[in-house]
């Protein structure tokens, strides 16, 4: 029976005052009754508008209909036909700007909670019927995937499902890319990431860690080793800086370093783990995106007395997900908006003591469509700070492009790849995710990885890349793309 409620079923979460002192997951997920209640809100639209917002083509009405009927195992099979990482996507995808943004229920109330339902199904399956995928019969052909972030994992999973012998080369000691080093434990538990990666291994994907492509091997050497096609999904992990005085002081971090030490190197469980991270009493995080929110909320959990987001535009222009901003505010993060840092101040021993900022006002819209921040002359103020974390964006590491001069690159350092096939200027080499687009979302990177897998298969089978590849096979299911 249709649930006509205009509101989503409430998903329980930790109390803000409690969770700000621990790294346990904030959102606690639906139980079976809540999931079925929420799934009953779906109208099962004939034209499936929600699917137009899904970069990996999840059969959304079908899986939600099965949840409403209590057929959770079947719902999991539907989701994983096109999405190998549902527990991850259900937690970190910006559904509010993708599938849920196109949900018909959203016209007169809140959209169906597609992301929460995807998370429920994945968690239920892991607990009740742990999937045990088996390798497809090998077609005898080898392909290489560089990087084990969301783009690389999606590409590898699809290619393995087509019978290719897939090897992922990962620079870090643990696979997962940004899922492991960039997203905090309280948003995405690392054991869950490794559980979904383990399923890819069971499918036959080999993962070699501590393999810095561009140093250990270059792309040409991978091809000489017998890999007939190569996918580059190394992301954008090189931090950007403000280039203001004081950025070399003790107590200044890039968000990339700060989160990597906390997440991948487990500083969040120090002293039980080996990696400490020094956080002062007063912390400023410069930036307004999801990474800035993650860094600020992590600093609070590591013992900072007060943490401030310093952002040069207003609250309306914050690029972070509304949910992340709301959670940060609930936990007591300060938002110092319309302020632009001009220098970081230190003491005689080289430690941060303050952050000088200039007040801003909003002018006319710039190329991004957001109103351009304009300085207010003579408005400099100094905020007492002991730690400054810079979270203004990342760019691709230049190792691969420097070692592969025949790869065409973009002016900002990304690799040029075709929008549909992800083919690069080098024959047999494909690329996708943040290394092509710049820092974006997990699900968009996965979508690029899936496009690349389909195109790589087409190319290896001798088909022109300007033709739409008809399908990818997963287990016993054939899914039209």
C-alpha positions, 0 to 999 in steps of 0.5 A, a space after each residue: 500500500 502506498 505511503 502518502 506521507 510527504 516526509 521521509 521516514 526518520 533515520 536515527 543518528 547519534 546525539 550531536 553532543 555524544 558523537 562530537 566526542 567519538 568517531 563512530 558512525 553518525 547516522 545509524 541506518 533504517 531498521 526493516 520496518 522503517 525501510 519498508 515504510 519509506 520504500 512504500 512512498 515510491 510511486 513506481 513511476 513508469 518513466 523512472 525519472 530518478 534513474 536519469 540522475 544516477 551515474 551508475 544506472 541503478 534500477 531504482 524503482 525495482 529495488 525499492 519495490 522489492 524493499 517495500 515487499 520485504 524482499 531485501 536479498 532480491 533488492 541487493 541483487 538488483 542494486 549490485 547489477 550495476 553498483 558494486 559499492 552500494 554500502 559506500 554509495 548509500 552513505 556518501 553519494 549526494 543523492 539530493 542533487 542526483 536521483 532524489 532531485 528528480 524524484 516525483 515525490 519531491 514536488 510536493 514534499 520530500 523525495 523518497 530516501 533513495 540513498 538511505 534505502 540503498 544503504 539499508 539493503 547493502 547493510 542487510 545483505 552483509 549481515 544476513 546473506 553475505 555475498 560470495 561472488 565468484 570469478 567469471 570464466 577468464 577470456 585470457 586477456 589482461 587489463 591494468 587499473 591504476 588507482 583503487 579509488 571509486 573510479 578504479 574499483 568500478 572499472 575493475 569490477 565491470 571488467 572482471 565481470 566480463 572475464 578479464 584478468 584485472 590487476 589494480 595497482 595502488 600507491 598506498 599500502 591499503 586499497 580504497 583511495 579517497 574512500 580510505 584516506 579522505 572520508 572520516 570513519 564517522 561518515 564511512 566506516 573503513 571496515 565496510 569499505 574493505 568488505 566491499 573491496 573484498 567482494 571484488 577480490 572474490 570476483 577475481 580482481 588482483 590488487 597490488 599495493 605500494 605500487 606508485 605508477 610513474 615510479 615503479 612502472 610507467 604506463 608503457 611498461 605496463 603495456 609491455 608486461 602484457 596488459 592490453 589496456 590500461 585505466 588511469 583512475 588515480 584521482 586528485 590527491 595533490 593539495 592546493 594552497 593559498 600561497 599566503 604568508 605563514 603557510 610553512 608554519 608548524 600547525 598548518 596542514 593541508 586537509 589531504 594530509 590531516 585526513 589521511 593521517 586520521 583516516 588511513 593511518 588511524 590517528 583517530 584511535 591514538 594511542 591504541 594506534 601508532 599515528 598521532 596528530 597534533 590539534 591545538 585548542 583553536 582550529 581554523 579550517 579554510 574552505 567550504 566544501 565537504 572536505 572542509 566539513 570532514 576536517 573540521 568535524 574530525 578536529 573537534 573529535 580529536 579534542 579541539 575546544 573550538 573549530 571554525 570554518 573560514 569561508 569567503 562567501 556566505 552560507 548560501 554559496 557553501 558547496 558542501 552537502 546540506 546534510 554535512 553543513 547541518 551536522 557540523 552546525 549541530 556539533 558546534 562548528 563555528 561558521 566564520 563566513 565572508 572572511 578571506 585569509 590573508 596571512 597565518 601568524 606564528 610565534 618565535 618558535 614557528 608555531 601558529 598563533 593566529 589567522 589574519 582575515 579580511 572581511 568580504 562582501 558579495 558582488 556580481 556572479 562569477 563564472 561559477 554562477 556564485 556571487 564573487 566575494 569582494 574585499 572590504 578595505 581596512 577590515 583586517 582582523 586576527 583570529 587566535 588559532 593554533 591549527 590551520 587546515 587548508 581545504 580549498 581543493 586538490 589537483 592530480 599528482 603529476 607522476 603519471 603524466 610526467 612519465 607518459 609525455 604522449 598523454 594529452 593533459 588539461 591546463 590545470 594538470 588533469 588528463 584529457 579523456 573523451 566524455 563518453 568512452 574515457 579514451 585518452 590521446 594514447 591508444 589503449 589507455 583510458 582515464 576517469 574520475 577526478 584525474 579527468 574532471 578535478 575533485 568531484 563525487 564518489 558516484 561520478 567517479 564510479 560512473 566514469 569507471 563504468 563508462 571506461 570499462 565498457 569502452 575498453 571491452 569494446 576496443 579490445 573486441 575490435 569495435 569502434 569506440 564511437 558506437 555505444 557498447 550494448 551491455 556489461 555482464 555481472 554474474 548471471 545478470 546482463 545490464 543494458 547501459 
